[in-house]
Structures are given as C-alpha cells and as structure tokens.
Amino acid sequence: MGRGGDRSRGGLVRPVAVVHAGAGKLSSELRENEDRCRAVLLEVLDNARMMLDAGRAALETAKTLVQIMEDCDLFNAGYGSALCSDGSVRMSAAVMRGSDRAAGAVAGIKIVKHPVIAAYAVLHSHQVLMIGEDADTLAIAAGAERMANEHFVTDRQRTRLAQQAEDGDHGTVGAVCLDHQGVLAAATSTGGLTGQPPGRVGDSPLIGAGTWADQSVAVSCTGDGEAFIRGGTARRLATLVERGASLRSAANDALVDVSDLGGRGGLIALDSAGHAVMPFTADAMPRGYWRANEEPRVCVMEAEDLPPS
Ligand code: ASP
C-alpha cells in the first residue's frame, strides 16, 4: 500500500493521473495536429477522473488510459505505430503495480489490438516479459482482441518510413496513476522507432528502464530507447527517491544520465504523496495532468511546467 497521499477525511487518498504522448521534435505535423492531440489527452484525463473518482484501481486505470491512446492514429502505439524497416508493425508495452511490484510486459507483438492489454495479461500470468508470437498467443487466449498486422499500418506511417522521417518520431504513450487506496501504477506502450530492424526492442517494455512502479513512485519514459535501457532510467529515478532525493531532482538526474549516454527524451513520474513531474530534454512532449477536484491540464507544444509548482 502507498504511504503518503493527500488524504480526505474518510482516509482516502486524493487520486492523480499523469499521461504523456511521447517526447520528440516540434514537428510541423505536431503543430498541425495540436488541437486534436489536446482533445485526445483531455478525453484520456476525463476517463482518469471517472475511473479514479469511482474508486477504480491505479493499474486498471493506467491500462485503460494507455488503451485509449493506442486507438489514436496520432500516437506511436497500437493503431498508427511506427513501421519497422520491412514495413511491419511490432509493438511493445508494459504495466506495473507499485504496491507489490507486479509487472507484465510484451515485446515485438504483431496482432493484439491493444498491446497494453497483452502486457496486463502477462502481469496476470506467471511470467513478466513475453515476446513475439508467443506473447500474441498468450494475450489472445486471455481474451485480448486480435487484428491483422495491416490494421495497425497507417498512410501517415507509410509515408514516414518512405521518407525515413525522424522528426516527431516519438509518440510512445504512457500513464502513471495514484488511486484512492494510495496505490501507484505505470503503463507504457510503443511501436518503437521508424525503420527499426524488426527484432529491435526499446526501453518501454523493459521494467526498470522505460516503466517502473513501487510503493513510492511510478514512472513512464519516452525517447531514445537505447539510452534509457543503458541508464536503467525509471529504476534509477526510483532509487534516488528511495535515498531521499526529491522527485524533481531524481527525475532531472535520470534525464541528465540519459543525455550523458547520448539520448534525449522525457518521462512522467508520480509519487505516493501525489506530486508529479514531467520533464523532457526533447523539443516537445505532449502531456497532461489531473488531480481529484481539479480541472485537467494539458500541454502539447508548450514548454511550461506542469503541474505548476
Ligand atoms: N522509447 C521508445 C523506443 O525506443 C520510443 C519512444 O519513446 O518514442 O522504442
């Protein structure tokens, strides 16, 4: 169980949800789609409000928020994922619950409509990480919806692969939530990088690299996956918090380490007292924040600090 949290008279923690839609360049495409991106993130936070206010668990909520973003072609996760060099889509996702560090992840899956549901199915199995066809099979056996691989391929991503487009390449999605019981959870989902070789796996599905949750903190990362893997970024942040660092300085330190390894990106992190940070070293990272009894806030192009300190 969580320890801190802003508690109401009934002893319940005041829920919080934070989401991101990937760190990357301030591309013309992002400019053109700013309003739609903002609308989707607001819809996602509205779902966070409905679920967490109704007493739903952080893990289930984080999973659902990511699932909604996987359905949006603007983001590089589920439908509209980045294409591998062979034109196929290979998706990865992870979920983690902080109270008991239960975790589930999938990498290189091809036919599950919502990769985050596949990760959730793995969390409920004896395994933590499943790859490829066997991960698809496990998820479908657990009831996940199946789609042909072509379903995930959009014209936008076909053009990006043809142009070897690197701007705005990111668009991985993630959510971290704190529920009424003080439990934290994190979820991340990605199609990887445009033109990646089919067997490549980034940081998103790797517990401790791109995704982490324990009793003190929940983290979802985005950016140059190799640097986040080498930095053990999400777990590094958690370790610093464990040793007494503030959430903000731990998050900044973790991103400085990623920079030292030659990578750029961003992350969202939430602690058991309901503090949130959303730093990034890329040009942009669409992101949003909601806290019980407050209006949700979303930043798409803006560099402004969210939530305002
Ligand atoms: N981190 C992801 C990867 O390396 C990409 C991203 O965040 O956009 O696969």
Boltz pocket constraint, residues with backbone or C-beta under 6 A from the ligand:
constraints:
  - pocket:
      binder: B
      contacts: [[A, 22], [A, 23], [A, 76], [A, 169], [A, 170], [A, 171], [A, 172], [A, 190], [A, 191], [A, 192], [A, 193], [A, 201], [A, 202], [A, 203], [A, 204], [A, 210], [A, 221], [A, 222], [A, 223], [A, 224], [A, 225], [A, 226]]
      max_distance: 6.0
